[in-house]
């Protein structure tokens, strides 16, 4: 009864394996791909992760947080490259809050090493899940090298096998399984800005560079080795799309027009572009995540989200930490463990999935927009005056562990204050005048009741 | 190039086969079940269809409308059985508008006979689609009797294989296929009120009887042979649910409490209840319905909806008529045919799917509700005064062929008028006073501009 089968040895499957092994369970992990530590990483599929508090705390809980920080680069804000070539810096917070930029492959390697070096976890690579019989909890794997078929009668199966989860596909065939998958009209592609000859970053480091251009966008993430991973967002179809860019000239035209400064640092642009795959963005929502006390889904398998808010891996890691808490609380009562886990996580993951879709439009269209920037300035200002009673949504998501749903509730209240302030004429010129501060105090005071509740929450979570 | 493979010989597959054969195409239809004309119909799976204008017009277009009317019973309204045993009659319209109640099995038989007797259509039964290779348009069937496997390289495949469509499942595995399935927390079960010894209806005929009881509901549909098919709606779980009713006593308690008059006419209630399956209700939305000029989905395979608005089969039949129009317009240019078909039908089907979910709550909770009834009365009154300029939503859906999306737009305008009227104090007592008519005239006049547009549409479609 103490053995658990995990499908997927990606970020989430690896971390969950560590948590469960720490609890004394016998953990077997089956992964369809080869062991990524044994091959040269495939270029173009390792788009960077930005770890925030949620992810880091979950890694800390498994004892691997510091090791991950060591291979990460802290980033303190966004540097917006405007169309007119001007730069606008937007810090993530008022207190040097930072995200940790880390390569997905490197992070996965570190987790696998940590799991294997410290626990008796068995990893089986090249094993693709091709069947799952729900009545007997028998899972079938096909080895992609030997062709061998393995039928495994498992006590308990956790599907951590990503957005296109095979485990979830079997659950989906049951009646009453609610499910949705929604693709963006945009996709992304990985590009690289290599380190300088001295191994240094060629763009300002410790920030995410963003080139927002409406339907098109470029974002850069620093790596520890001095290189910078970029993601290019384009529509699938239409003008200047993945579909329309057919050759070197088309590509160069796009970059010269939209991202000339980035292009200068991309000697391999053409090769990267025409080699690397187009990666779609999909939101997955489903219910239920669990089947009896036998099967559960976690991470992208349960709730894939667009990468725009940087919460995909973070929310999956947080799933692992909460799952572990539930295991601790209901020890070996798996019906209750699964129930509590799903009850805590599903509404939050669904909310974050929706927010990620909204935020994609925000960063693409609005980051460079005047009102958007003014709003951000106001939020930072109110937060400086009320550091524990007014925390901008982005900070609630990235720098607290307040459940996503509660963060959105808090933001509803907060937004009303900024909306009020934005009605003030010539606000930008007057923003640092004492009169504006007075109005902020009054507004915060008049909303005291609502914010009282918020602030109790915030005080508990704020750093 | 003139051959078309249809998957599914249910209502929609059969009608589409007729339309396409009339156009001169060679049509082969593959159905997973046996030929329902060769077996005694399975009880409990034939929940009745209520055909409205959309469905009937589409059947007329294929030449089979009159044959279907001959096996149908017209129903002119709902007879609500209140909890206090009082009856409340709600006509569907002011002009004897009627739905046609018909058994699903009988309707399917008639369509199959008509297809086979009039056209060289090949029907292949017991052939389950078990594979579909998109690149070569090769579809694989397994014969459920012989076990034979058939690989068919098809020019064009139309999936008319229902809510759990195998064709759609293959499309779903492609990237960028948006998909959602959403189950109700309620399900239904078929029950029967047999004809009297004289072959007559034992409940008032030519109406749908409805017993709305909040979480529980019974609806009855008359058949030509004097029997009446009922559907019992219960929650899956909780108090008085499909889950909680374990034995004869539980069942009788439910019926004695909620549906005592219906129960008197159900001598086989216990046997029916414990024999017939629980049928879930699912809404399916997906995009795209078509793949190149090779594959298309139609009917429930493209857009399953809860049966609450009675639009499942009607919208599927309407799909067939529109599909046929597109074939006529773009003859053999299948890229254009598919594009035009999907463009016309998908937004409408998605809107109808949402409306069906909303309407389920309405009929279950509201049909017996005071404000709801007053609203219906007002709508009928305004419609009598402005028969071509104010048509209640239900009539727009059931008794016109205005696209669903437009019907909903029109209703938005109309609803504001009823909302205004409902603010009048003691409205019910005064509803037939001339002063109320004056207010209606004023409101209609003041909204002249918006309604002008509406009325142009309505004049075109109103009967």
Boltz contact constraints between the chains, C-beta under 6 A:
constraints:
  - contact:
      token1: [A, 175]
      token2: [B, 280]
      max_distance: 6.0
  - contact:
      token1: [A, 176]
      token2: [B, 183]
      max_distance: 6.0
  - contact:
      token1: [A, 176]
      token2: [B, 280]
      max_distance: 6.0
  - contact:
      token1: [A, 178]
      token2: [B, 182]
      max_distance: 6.0
  - contact:
      token1: [A, 178]
      token2: [B, 183]
      max_distance: 6.0
  - contact:
      token1: [A, 179]
      token2: [B, 181]
      max_distance: 6.0
  - contact:
      token1: [A, 180]
      token2: [B, 180]
      max_distance: 6.0
  - contact:
      token1: [A, 181]
      token2: [B, 179]
      max_distance: 6.0
  - contact:
      token1: [A, 182]
      token2: [B, 178]
      max_distance: 6.0
  - contact:
      token1: [A, 183]
      token2: [B, 176]
      max_distance: 6.0
  - contact:
      token1: [A, 183]
      token2: [B, 178]
      max_distance: 6.0
  - contact:
      token1: [A, 280]
      token2: [B, 175]
      max_distance: 6.0
  - contact:
      token1: [A, 280]
      token2: [B, 176]
      max_distance: 6.0
